[in-house]
Amino acid sequence: MVPLSWYLVVAFILIGLGAYGMMVKRNLIRILIGAEIMGNGVNIALVAFALYSPTFNLTAQGLIILVISVAAAHTALALVLMLMYNRRYDTVDLGRPVDREVA
């Protein structure tokens, strides 16, 4: 059986990579992907805790379903905001946007 620490190392690596991607990148799509990677890292940690703790099993499953549903709502809202940002600035990059002329 795989030790709990291995699961947690993978989870923390994913959370770290997602946080790095959110902080360094300026593209809105890449920022959203970073947030999704962080959510997957949290899910892996919850599954690992549920696997090794018999009393935490149902609670972890409920939390995982909650995290997945919040991530779906977060993604839908972020895509709508990206569409609005793209219509206004003609880009999805966050570096100094320039308003286009209103005709």
Buried (B, 14 or more C-beta within 10 A) or exposed (E): EEEBEEBBEBBEEBBEBBBEBBEEBEBBEBBBBBBBBBBBBBBBBBBBBBBEEEEBEEEBEEBBEEBEEEBEEBBEEBEEEBEEBEEEBEEBBEEEEEEEEEE
